[in-house]
Amino acid sequence: MNAPIRRDPTIALFATLMTMDHDPAIALFAAVAAHHGEAWVPSESAKFGANALRVSGKIYAALTRKRHLLLKLPPARVAELLEGGRARPMESGGRLIHGWVTLAPDAAELWIPLSNEARTFVTTETQHRRKRP
């Protein structure tokens, strides 16, 4: 007797999103969310954080309206990525927002590894702030 085939929920979500929307950024962000064990559903809201992943209530990754991955990273890592041309600075209202970078879908190979770094950074940053009296 053959055992039933189990579907990987990450692959199932990715396949579902690819058939619903042919935007590769949405599928990439869904893969990032699934990698972190998060159930993410695309939102059309223009509100900051509508398409965000959080740890302890703090945003570490989000999908921007321009369909880029937004990440919160340590200043040294931000500088390294910007200097190497692998990321762009986050801009809001024409102003640069420090501590955040964006990655285009053509840098897909970096989305999950850098989201891991962002999650770790935000988790560590939150723990340090809580320890202060």
C-alpha positions in Angstrom: 0.0 0.0 0.0 1.4 3.4 -0.9 1.5 6.1 1.7 -0.4 9.3 0.8 1.7 12.1 -0.7 2.1 15.1 1.6 2.1 18.5 0.1 4.7 20.9 1.5 2.6 24.0 2.6 5.3 26.4 1.4 5.2 24.9 -2.1 1.4 24.8 -2.1 1.2 28.5 -1.1 3.8 29.4 -3.7 1.8 27.5 -6.4 -1.5 29.1 -5.4 -0.1 32.6 -5.5 1.6 32.0 -8.8 -1.7 30.9 -10.4 -3.6 33.9 -8.8 -1.1 36.6 -9.6 1.8 36.5 -12.1 3.8 39.1 -10.1 7.0 37.3 -9.1 7.5 39.7 -6.2 4.3 38.5 -4.5 5.4 34.9 -5.0 8.9 35.7 -3.7 7.5 37.4 -0.6 5.1 34.6 0.0 8.1 32.2 0.0 9.9 34.5 2.5 6.9 34.5 4.8 6.5 30.7 4.5 10.2 30.3 5.2 9.7 32.1 8.5 6.5 30.1 9.3 4.2 33.1 8.7 0.8 32.9 7.1 0.8 35.9 4.8 -2.0 37.1 2.5 -1.3 39.9 0.1 -3.0 43.2 1.0 -3.9 46.0 -1.3 -3.7 48.5 1.5 -1.3 51.4 1.1 -0.8 51.6 4.8 2.8 51.0 5.9 3.1 47.6 7.4 0.1 46.1 5.6 2.3 43.6 3.9 4.8 43.1 6.7 6.4 40.3 8.7 6.8 41.0 12.4 8.7 39.5 15.3 7.6 40.6 18.8 5.4 43.2 17.1 8.3 44.8 15.2 8.5 44.8 11.4 11.6 43.1 10.0 10.5 42.6 6.4 7.8 44.0 4.2 6.7 44.1 0.5 6.6 47.6 -0.7 4.0 49.1 -3.1 6.7 49.0 -5.8 7.0 45.2 -5.1 10.4 45.4 -3.6 11.5 43.6 -0.4 12.0 46.1 2.5 14.3 44.9 5.3 15.5 46.4 8.6 19.2 45.6 9.1 22.1 46.8 11.2 23.8 50.0 10.0 27.0 48.3 9.0 25.1 45.7 6.9 23.0 48.4 5.3 26.2 50.3 4.3 27.7 47.1 2.9 24.7 46.3 0.8 24.3 49.9 -0.5 28.0 50.2 -1.2 28.0 46.9 -3.2 25.0 48.0 -5.2 23.0 45.0 -4.0 20.3 47.1 -2.3 18.8 50.5 -2.5 18.0 52.8 0.5 14.4 53.1 1.7 12.9 56.4 0.8 9.7 57.9 2.1 8.4 61.3 1.0 11.7 62.0 -0.7 13.7 61.3 2.5 16.1 58.5 3.2 15.1 56.3 6.1 18.1 54.9 7.9 18.3 51.3 8.9 16.2 50.0 6.0 17.0 48.8 2.5 15.0 47.6 -0.4 15.8 44.7 -2.8 14.3 44.3 -6.3 12.8 40.9 -7.4 15.9 40.4 -9.6 17.9 39.9 -6.4 15.6 37.0 -5.5 18.5 34.8 -4.3 19.1 37.3 -1.4 15.5 37.7 -0.2 15.5 34.7 2.2 19.1 35.0 3.5 18.7 38.7 4.2 15.3 38.3 5.7 16.9 35.8 8.1 19.5 38.5 9.0 16.7 41.1 9.4 14.6 38.8 11.7 17.7 38.1 13.9 18.6 41.8 14.0 15.1 42.9 15.1 14.8 40.1 17.6 18.2 41.0 19.1 17.4 44.8 19.0 14.1 44.1 20.8 15.8 42.1 23.5 18.5 44.7 24.1 15.9 47.5 24.5 13.9 45.4 27.0 16.9 44.8 29.2 17.5 48.6 29.8 15.9 49.9 33.0 
